Amino acid sequence: MRTTYRHKLKTNEVASLIDRTVDTMMIHRRRVFAGLGLAVVLGAVIGGVMYRRSRTEAAVGALLGDASVILSAQVVPPPAPGQPETPGSYPSERAKLEAALETYLAAADGYPNTTAGISARYRAAGLLTLLDRPDEAVQQFDEVIARADPGSVYREMARLGKVSAQAQAAHYDEAIAALQDLSATPREDLPQDAMLMELGRVYLMAGRTAEAQQTFQRLLDEFPNSQFAAEARREVDVIKVNS
């Protein structure tokens, strides 16, 4: 039985999507949350609109630009003794992510209540999940939730990101409670079938296979044409085989 579930995304693939995501989400919010793990990783390193309406927004926008440059940088092993280093490169993916994280946090902490600062904090939280620091990610997602305006796309994404980080940290009860709440009532911006799919996955991660099976079956019964139906059916079949 599969006991873990985590989407992974290569940083160099994500870097090309910088600055396009927030506008897209505002138009297509119904399709954004196809899977919390993917939503979190995408949201961690891709972007939004650079706000340059004031000197403050210009400053934080420059920091966000610096972070996007870091994420686009090459990963090059350290050179042999006596050989020059490759300018603008990093010795590992982790080193690159940590450098981008530092820049995002500088923007978030320096301009905490601006829209761009909130965006930077959201992306920093997502990078923390990529760096396997989920407890710190939960703290940053909480900051986004507290500072973002009601109805803000960042507030909604941070709620989902927090759930994913809680599951990554094995805080399953908290993640399950949040997903139960999110899946209980149909909402325009949070597709109920997507929430049920993620709830079933977290039940599996927690080893609660009976509840996972019930959740996947509910998705199949209530949303037979869902884009998640095929995957939910596979999960039900695997659970039955291993029961």
Secondary structure, DSSP 8 states (H G I E B T S, - for coil): ----------HHHHHTTTT-HHHHHHH-HHHHTS-HHHHHHHHHH-------SSHHHHHHHHHHHHHHHHHHS-B-----TTS---TT-BSSHHHHHHHHHHHHHHHHHHSTTSHHHHHHHHHHHHHHHHTT-HHHHHHHHHHHHHHS-TT-HHHHHHHHHHHHHHHHTT-HHHHHHHHHHHHHS--SSS-HHHHHHHHHHHHHHTT-HHHHHHHHHHHHHH-TT-TTHHHHHHHHHHHHHH-
